[in-house]
Amino acid sequence: MIESFIELFNPEDHLVVWLVSAFVMAFFIAYSTFPTILYVAKEKHLVDKPGSRSIHSHNIPTLGGIGIFISLVVVMTITGAFLNTKVLLLVLGAITILFFLGLKDDLTVLSARKKFVGQLFAALLLIVFTDTRIIGFSKILDVETLPYWVSIGFTLFVYILIINAYNLIDGVDGLAGSFAFFACSVFSVLFIKADEYSLATISIALMGALIAFLRLNFSSKNKLFMGDTGSMIVGFLLAFFAISFISESQINVDSQYHKASPALVISILFFPLIDTLRVVLVRLLILKGNPFKPDKNHIHHCLLNFGFSHAVTTAIIIVINVAIVGIAFNLLHLNLNTQIALLLFYGSILYALPFVLMRKRLSNLDFKTSD
């Protein structure tokens, strides 16, 4: 009976139930795992101690990525029999590599070079064995198709960029988890529309794990950080989703996103990308320092400096990114170069708007005080 069910069951015929089950399963696995992680981390003093760049005054466990990893592994293992087993196994292998690298970094210290090599190897697994890569620029700057090895090299660059850009935004309670949840929700819809149910299942499962994590990440008593373990796994999966969507859209000439997928991906991941670009430019041009040296010049730090709480800072950033994606979907009829140019223009304005409004408000308060 069970064998017959496995042979006959098709997730596509019960898609809503399938995806809801993946979400619920991931949520409850993570939800039941996090208390144990918290207990062990506190008992063994596996915590983040406040430093010069910390915005917290207490020791906080940083092993939230373990719960996210476990929930993803269990869901992908159980659902693998009904989905694209090759893709799921390679994703499992890649995130397992990153899991151990991130865990070592959270528990002791791992050099940037070793993390970089691990990220390259994990990305190469998927690029080479699934041939999921950015095959061209979709006529951005009149470049249509890239040579094979150039395509692999550029795809690797995109993986490393997204993984590390995502890691840089993990500096405010709820921000990294909320942003990843939003990005996954958009990618899930795009994958469902493209009949990519294996990718949709992974994305939905990650959303379930992130909801369980955010409950503790926002907590004041039992706070938990995702740590490098979580940020590398989640950042890698966001990069994988982005590249898979672009690759599928470029190959499928009938896709409505055939010529627009790069612009949509940039809009979905706009915040970590623009924040990374802004920070590097500030460090190079204004501070005249090392572009890779950590500081507190990120957008989320600036919002905190204006007096916003962690929750409000996270809400402002997510709302702006939702607006950016909404506008991007309404510009699909335009030329891709035009879409990207407009995206960079209105995206930058939207992220600058809170600072302009706050400066104006502070100026008005100073003027009234002087009166």
C-alpha positions in Angstrom: 0.0 0.0 0.0 2.8 2.4 0.9 4.8 1.5 -2.2 1.7 2.1 -4.4 1.2 5.5 -2.7 4.8 6.5 -3.3 4.7 5.4 -6.9 1.4 7.1 -7.7 1.7 10.3 -5.6 2.5 13.4 -7.5 3.1 16.7 -5.6 1.8 18.7 -8.5 -1.7 17.1 -8.1 -1.8 18.3 -4.4 0.4 21.3 -4.6 -1.2 23.4 -1.8 -1.2 20.5 0.6 2.3 19.6 -0.3 3.8 23.0 0.2 1.9 23.7 3.4 3.1 20.4 4.7 6.7 21.3 3.9 6.3 24.6 5.7 4.6 23.1 8.8 7.1 20.3 9.0 10.1 22.7 8.8 8.5 25.0 11.3 7.9 22.4 14.0 11.2 20.7 13.5 13.0 24.0 14.0 10.6 25.1 16.8 11.3 21.9 18.8 15.1 22.0 18.1 15.8 25.6 19.1 15.1 25.2 22.9 17.7 22.4 23.1 20.2 24.5 21.2 19.6 27.4 23.6 20.0 25.2 26.6 23.3 23.6 25.4 24.7 27.0 24.2 24.0 28.6 27.6 25.3 25.6 29.6 28.5 25.4 27.5 28.9 29.2 27.2 28.7 29.0 23.4 27.6 32.7 23.2 28.5 35.9 21.4 30.1 38.3 23.9 29.5 42.0 23.4 32.4 43.8 21.6 33.1 47.2 20.0 30.7 46.5 17.1 28.0 44.8 19.2 24.6 46.4 19.7 23.7 44.1 22.5 24.9 44.3 26.1 24.4 40.6 27.0 25.9 37.3 26.0 23.7 35.7 23.3 23.8 32.2 21.8 24.7 32.3 18.1 23.9 28.7 17.0 20.4 29.3 15.5 21.8 28.1 12.1 21.9 24.6 13.6 18.1 24.5 13.9 17.6 25.9 10.4 20.0 23.3 9.0 18.4 20.3 10.8 14.9 21.3 9.7 16.0 21.7 6.0 17.8 18.4 6.1 14.8 16.5 7.5 12.3 18.1 5.1 14.5 17.5 2.0 15.2 13.9 3.0 11.5 13.1 3.5 10.3 14.9 0.4 13.2 13.8 -1.8 11.4 10.6 -3.0 8.8 12.7 -4.8 11.0 15.5 -6.2 14.2 16.0 -8.2 16.5 13.8 -6.1 19.7 14.9 -7.9 19.1 18.6 -7.1 18.1 17.9 -3.5 21.1 15.7 -2.8 23.5 18.3 -4.2 21.8 21.1 -2.2 22.1 18.9 0.9 25.8 18.3 0.2 26.5 22.0 -0.4 24.7 23.3 2.7 26.3 20.5 4.8 29.8 21.8 3.8 28.7 25.4 4.7 27.1 24.1 7.9 30.4 22.7 9.3 32.4 25.8 8.1 29.9 28.1 9.8 29.8 26.0 12.9 33.5 26.1 13.3 33.5 29.8 12.8 30.8 30.2 15.5 32.5 28.0 18.0 36.1 29.0 17.4 37.4 31.1 14.5 37.7 30.3 10.8 39.8 32.3 8.5 38.2 34.3 5.7 40.2 32.3 3.2 38.9 29.0 4.3 35.3 30.3 4.3 35.9 31.6 0.8 37.2 28.3 -0.5 34.3 26.4 1.1 31.8 28.8 -0.5 33.4 28.3 -3.9 33.4 24.5 -3.5 29.8 24.4 -2.4 28.7 26.6 -5.3 30.8 24.6 -7.8 28.9 21.4 -6.8 25.6 22.8 -8.0 27.0 24.7 -11.0 28.9 21.8 -12.5 26.6 18.9 -11.6 23.2 20.6 -12.3 24.5 23.0 -15.0 22.5 25.7 -13.2 24.4 28.9 -14.1 23.8 32.3 -15.6 24.3 31.6 -19.3 24.3 35.2 -20.4 23.5 38.8 -19.6 20.1 38.8 -21.4 21.4 41.6 -23.6 22.4 43.8 -20.7 24.9 46.2 -22.3 24.3 44.2 -25.5 25.8 41.0 -24.1 23.6 38.0 -24.8 25.5 34.7 -24.2 28.7 34.1 -22.2 31.3 31.5 -23.1 31.0 28.4 -20.9 33.9 29.0 -18.6 33.1 32.7 -18.3 29.5 31.8 -17.4 30.8 29.5 -14.6 33.2 32.1 -13.3 30.5 34.8 -13.3 28.0 32.5 -11.6 30.6 31.8 -8.9 31.1 35.5 -8.4 27.3 36.0 -8.0 27.2 33.2 -5.4 30.0 34.7 -3.4 28.5 38.2 -3.7 25.1 37.2 -2.4 26.3 34.9 0.4 28.6 37.6 1.8 26.2 40.5 1.2 23.5 38.6 3.1 26.0 37.9 5.9 26.6 41.7 6.2 23.0 42.5 6.9 22.8 40.2 10.0 23.3 43.0 12.4 19.9 43.8 13.8 17.3 41.6 15.5 15.0 40.1 13.0 16.5 41.7 9.9 18.4 38.8 8.3 15.6 36.3 9.0 12.8 38.7 7.9 14.6 39.6 4.7 15.2 36.0 3.8 11.6 35.1 4.6 10.4 37.9 2.2 12.9 36.8 -0.5 11.9 33.2 -0.2 8.2 34.1 -0.5 8.8 35.8 -3.8 11.0 33.1 -5.1 8.4 30.5 -4.1 5.8 32.2 -6.2 8.2 32.4 -9.2 9.2 28.7 -8.9 5.5 27.6 -8.6 4.7 29.6 -11.8 7.7 27.9 -13.5 6.6 24.4 -12.3 9.9 24.1 -10.4 8.4 22.3 -7.5 11.6 21.0 -6.0 12.9 24.6 -5.6 9.6 25.8 -4.4 9.6 23.1 -1.7 13.1 24.0 -0.4 12.1 27.7 -0.4 8.8 27.1 1.5 10.6 24.8 4.0 13.2 27.6 4.6 10.4 30.0 5.3 9.0 27.6 7.9 12.4 27.3 9.6 12.8 31.1 9.6 9.5 31.8 11.2 10.5 29.5 14.1 13.9 31.3 14.3 12.4 34.8 14.3 10.3 34.0 17.3 13.5 33.7 19.3 15.5 36.3 17.4 13.0 38.9 18.4 12.7 37.6 22.0 14.0 39.6 24.9 14.5 36.7 27.3 15.6 33.8 25.1 17.3 35.6 22.2 19.1 33.6 19.6 21.3 34.6 16.7 21.6 32.6 13.5 25.4 33.0 13.5 27.7 32.4 10.6 26.2 28.8 10.4 22.8 30.2 9.6 23.9 33.2 7.5 26.1 31.1 5.2 23.4 28.5 4.7 20.6 30.9 4.1 22.7 33.2 2.0 23.8 30.3 -0.1 20.2 29.2 -0.7 19.1 32.7 -1.6 22.0 32.7 -4.2 20.9 29.3 -5.4 17.3 30.4 -5.8 18.4 33.6 -7.6 20.7 31.8 -10.1 18.2 29.0 -10.6 15.4 31.5 -11.5 17.7 33.4 -13.9 19.0 30.2 -15.5 15.5 28.7 -16.0 14.1 32.0 -17.4 17.0 32.4 -19.8 16.6 28.8 -21.1 12.8 29.0 -21.4 12.1 31.5 -24.2 8.4 31.2 -23.5 8.8 32.4 -19.9 7.3 35.8 -19.2 10.6 36.6 -17.3 12.9 35.4 -20.2 14.4 38.9 -20.6 13.6 40.3 -17.2 14.9 37.8 -14.7 18.1 39.7 -13.8 16.2 42.8 -12.9 13.7 40.9 -10.8 16.5 39.1 -8.9 18.3 42.4 -8.2 15.0 43.9 -6.9 14.4 40.9 -4.6 18.0 41.1 -3.2 18.2 44.9 -3.5 18.8 45.6 0.2 21.9 43.4 0.8 23.4 44.3 -2.6 22.9 48.1 -2.2 24.1 48.0 1.4 27.2 46.1 0.5 28.0 48.6 -2.4 27.3 51.6 -0.2 29.5 50.3 2.7 32.4 49.4 0.3 32.3 52.9 -1.3 32.1 54.6 2.1 35.2 52.7 3.3 37.1 53.3 0.2 36.2 56.9 -0.8 35.3 58.6 2.5 37.2 56.6 5.2 40.1 55.8 2.9 40.4 52.4 4.6 40.2 48.7 4.1 36.9 47.9 2.2 36.7 44.6 4.1 37.2 45.9 7.6 34.0 45.6 9.7 32.3 48.8 10.9 28.9 50.2 11.8 28.2 52.2 8.6 25.5 49.8 7.3 22.1 51.1 6.5 20.6 49.3 9.5 23.2 50.8 11.9 22.4 54.3 10.5 18.6 53.7 11.2 19.5 52.6 14.7 21.5 55.8 15.2 18.5 57.8 14.3 16.7 56.3 17.3 14.7 53.5 15.6 14.3 50.3 17.5 15.4 46.9 16.1 11.9 46.0 15.1 11.1 49.3 13.5 14.5 49.3 11.6 13.7 45.8 10.3 10.1 46.8 9.3 11.3 49.9 7.4 13.9 47.9 5.4 11.4 45.1 4.6 8.6 47.5 3.6 11.0 49.4 1.3 12.2 46.2 -0.4 8.6 45.0 -0.8 7.9 48.3 -2.6 11.0 47.9 -4.8 9.9 44.4 -5.9 6.3 45.6 -6.5 7.6 48.4 -8.8 9.9 45.9 -10.6 7.0 43.6 -11.5 5.2 46.6 -13.0 8.2 47.4 -15.3 8.5 44.0 -17.0 7.3 45.5 -20.3 10.4 47.7 -20.5 13.8 47.0 -22.0 16.0 45.2 -19.5 18.6 47.9 -19.5 15.9 50.4 -18.7 14.5 48.2 -16.0 17.8 48.0 -14.2 18.6 51.7 -14.6 15.2 52.6 -13.1 15.6 50.0 -10.4 18.9 51.5 -9.2 17.4 55.0 -9.3 14.1 54.4 -7.5 15.6 51.8 -5.1 18.4 54.2 -4.0 15.8 57.0 -3.5 13.5 54.7 -1.4 16.4 53.7 0.9 17.6 57.3 1.2 14.0 58.5 2.0 14.0 57.6 5.8 17.2 59.5 6.3 16.0 62.5 4.5 12.7 62.5 6.5 14.5 62.1 9.8 17.0 64.8 9.1 14.1 67.1 8.1 12.3 66.2 11.3 15.4 66.8 13.5 16.0 70.2 11.8 12.4 71.2 12.5 12.8 70.2 16.1 16.1 72.2 16.4 14.4 75.2 14.9 11.4 75.0 17.3 13.8 74.6 20.3 15.8 77.6 19.3 12.6 79.6 19.1 
